Amino acid sequence: MHSLLISSLGLVLAVTSNFALAEDFEFKIPITQQDSGNYYVAGTLENDDRVEFLVDTGAGMVILTERTFKSFAQVADKKPSKRIAVRMADGRTKAVNVYTLNQLVLGQDCNVGPLEVAVIPGAKNNILGLNILKKAAPFAIYTSPPSLALSACTEIVSGLASAENNDAESLFSLLANQSSAD
């Protein structure tokens, strides 16, 4: 109960610290609510690997299960960027590896860019933590219809996917046009 109260308070503080109206959010990512009451959001990591994340404002960073992390085709090339101590929900402290991934796309087109993820042995859920929510802030969670509203995303991913010609010249042109539009 105490951790639920702290988690709820954290969400209120995160949402109200950068007060924004519903129409201020450019990106609204659908979320699903499980029978447990928890919210989940779909995402894509690096090589179009689809991942479901538990939205957890009490988690400091994105957490991946070992199974999810090992499913990456490029995982053999990934070396930990650092090792940190994390406090688990049951109060124990555990040392875990942190990796830097090239990108995370939430929903269809909210690219939040490169990110650090902790890979926790024995974790049951992939968790979308505050390191990403802060990066895309201000943010809000709506219950009707269920959605995660974010402000700071780029649409480069959707633009690249729709490019007819993936040679270097067309990609540079697309990126230059995107930058001049911003």
C-alpha positions as CSV (number, residue, x, y, z in Angstrom):
1,M,0.0,0.0,0.0
2,H,2.8,2.4,0.9
3,S,4.6,1.8,-2.4
4,L,1.4,2.3,-4.3
5,L,0.9,5.6,-2.6
6,I,4.4,6.7,-3.4
7,S,4.0,5.5,-7.0
8,S,0.8,7.4,-7.3
9,L,2.3,10.5,-5.8
10,G,5.2,10.2,-8.2
11,L,2.9,10.1,-11.1
12,V,1.0,13.2,-9.9
13,L,4.2,15.1,-9.4
14,A,5.6,14.1,-12.8
15,V,2.4,15.0,-14.6
16,T,1.8,18.3,-12.7
17,S,5.4,19.5,-12.7
18,N,5.0,20.5,-16.3
19,F,1.3,21.3,-16.5
20,A,-0.1,20.9,-19.9
21,L,-3.5,20.7,-21.4
22,A,-4.7,17.6,-23.4
23,E,-4.4,19.5,-26.7
24,D,-0.7,20.3,-25.9
25,F,0.3,16.7,-26.4
26,E,1.3,15.9,-30.0
27,F,1.7,12.2,-29.4
28,K,-0.9,9.9,-27.8
29,I,0.1,6.3,-27.6
30,P,-2.6,3.7,-26.9
31,I,-2.2,1.8,-23.6
32,T,-4.0,-1.3,-22.4
33,Q,-5.1,-1.9,-18.8
34,Q,-4.7,-5.5,-17.6
35,D,-7.1,-7.1,-15.1
36,S,-4.5,-6.3,-12.4
37,G,-5.1,-2.6,-13.1
38,N,-1.6,-2.1,-14.5
39,Y,-1.1,-0.1,-17.7
40,Y,1.0,-1.5,-20.6
41,V,2.3,0.3,-23.7
42,A,3.7,-1.3,-26.9
43,G,7.1,-0.3,-28.1
44,T,9.8,-1.2,-30.6
45,L,13.5,-1.5,-29.7
46,E,16.3,-1.3,-32.2
47,N,15.7,-3.9,-34.9
48,D,11.9,-3.7,-34.9
49,D,11.7,-6.0,-31.9
50,R,8.2,-5.4,-30.5
51,V,8.0,-5.2,-26.7
52,E,5.2,-4.6,-24.2
53,F,6.2,-2.3,-21.3
54,L,4.5,-2.0,-17.9
55,V,4.2,1.8,-17.3
56,D,5.8,2.3,-13.9
57,T,6.4,5.9,-12.6
58,G,8.1,4.4,-9.6
59,A,10.9,2.9,-11.7
60,G,13.9,5.1,-12.3
61,M,14.8,3.6,-15.7
62,V,13.7,1.2,-18.4
63,I,14.1,-2.4,-17.3
64,L,14.2,-5.3,-19.7
65,T,13.9,-8.9,-18.8
66,E,16.8,-11.2,-19.7
67,R,14.5,-12.9,-22.3
68,T,13.7,-9.7,-24.1
69,F,17.3,-8.6,-24.1
70,K,18.6,-11.9,-25.4
71,S,16.0,-11.8,-28.2
72,F,17.9,-8.9,-29.9
73,A,19.8,-10.0,-33.0
74,Q,22.6,-7.5,-32.1
75,V,22.8,-8.6,-28.4
76,A,26.1,-10.4,-29.1
77,D,27.7,-7.0,-29.8
78,K,26.2,-5.3,-26.8
79,K,28.6,-4.7,-23.9
80,P,27.4,-3.2,-20.6
81,S,28.0,0.5,-20.4
82,K,28.1,0.3,-16.6
83,R,26.9,-1.7,-13.6
84,I,24.6,-0.2,-11.0
85,A,22.9,-1.1,-7.8
86,V,19.1,-1.1,-7.9
87,R,16.6,-1.4,-5.1
88,M,14.0,-4.1,-5.9
89,A,10.3,-3.8,-5.0
90,D,10.9,-6.2,-2.0
91,G,13.6,-3.9,-0.6
92,R,16.6,-6.0,-1.6
93,T,19.5,-4.3,-3.5
94,K,20.9,-6.0,-6.6
95,A,23.8,-5.2,-8.9
96,V,22.7,-5.2,-12.6
97,N,24.2,-4.4,-16.0
98,V,23.1,-1.3,-17.9
99,Y,23.2,-1.2,-21.7
100,T,22.8,1.7,-24.1
101,L,20.3,1.0,-26.9
102,N,20.1,3.0,-30.1
103,Q,16.3,3.7,-30.0
104,L,12.9,3.1,-28.5
105,V,9.7,3.8,-30.4
106,L,6.6,4.0,-28.4
107,G,3.3,3.2,-30.2
108,Q,3.7,3.7,-34.0
109,D,5.8,6.9,-34.3
110,C,7.0,8.3,-31.0
111,N,10.8,7.9,-31.2
112,V,12.4,8.8,-27.9
113,G,15.9,8.1,-29.3
114,P,18.8,6.3,-27.6
115,L,18.3,5.1,-24.0
116,E,19.8,3.2,-21.2
117,V,18.2,0.0,-20.0
118,A,18.9,-2.1,-17.0
119,V,18.7,-5.9,-17.6
120,I,17.5,-7.5,-14.4
121,P,17.8,-11.3,-14.0
122,G,14.5,-12.8,-12.9
123,A,12.4,-9.8,-13.9
124,K,8.9,-10.8,-15.1
125,N,8.0,-7.6,-17.0
126,N,9.7,-5.1,-19.2
127,I,9.2,-1.7,-17.5
128,L,8.9,1.8,-18.9
129,G,10.5,3.9,-16.3
130,L,11.0,7.6,-15.6
131,N,14.2,8.0,-17.6
132,I,12.0,7.8,-20.8
133,L,9.0,9.5,-19.4
134,K,11.2,12.5,-18.3
135,K,12.8,12.5,-21.7
136,A,9.4,12.8,-23.4
137,A,7.9,15.1,-20.8
138,P,5.6,16.7,-20.1
139,F,3.5,13.6,-20.2
140,A,0.1,12.5,-19.0
141,I,-1.8,9.2,-18.6
142,Y,-5.4,9.3,-19.8
143,T,-7.9,6.6,-18.8
144,S,-10.6,7.3,-21.3
145,P,-9.6,6.4,-23.9
146,P,-6.5,4.8,-22.3
147,S,-3.4,6.5,-23.7
148,L,0.0,7.8,-22.8
149,A,0.4,11.4,-24.0
150,L,3.9,12.6,-24.6
151,S,5.4,15.9,-25.8
152,A,9.0,15.2,-26.9
153,C,9.2,12.6,-29.6
154,T,10.6,12.7,-33.1
155,E,8.9,11.3,-36.2
156,I,12.1,10.4,-38.0
157,V,11.4,6.7,-37.7
158,S,8.0,6.9,-39.5
159,G,9.6,9.2,-42.1
160,L,12.4,6.7,-42.7
161,A,10.1,3.8,-42.9
162,S,8.0,5.5,-45.6
163,A,11.1,6.5,-47.7
164,E,10.9,4.8,-51.1
165,N,14.6,4.8,-51.6
166,N,16.8,3.9,-48.6
167,D,20.1,5.0,-50.2
168,A,22.3,7.4,-48.2
169,E,21.4,10.4,-50.3
170,S,17.7,10.1,-49.8
171,L,18.2,9.5,-46.1
172,F,20.3,12.7,-45.7
173,S,17.8,14.6,-47.7
174,L,14.9,13.4,-45.5
175,L,16.9,14.3,-42.3
176,A,17.8,17.7,-43.6
177,N,14.1,18.4,-44.5
178,Q,13.0,17.2,-41.0
179,S,15.6,19.5,-39.3
180,S,14.6,22.6,-41.3
181,A,10.9,22.0,-40.5
182,D,11.7,22.0,-36.8
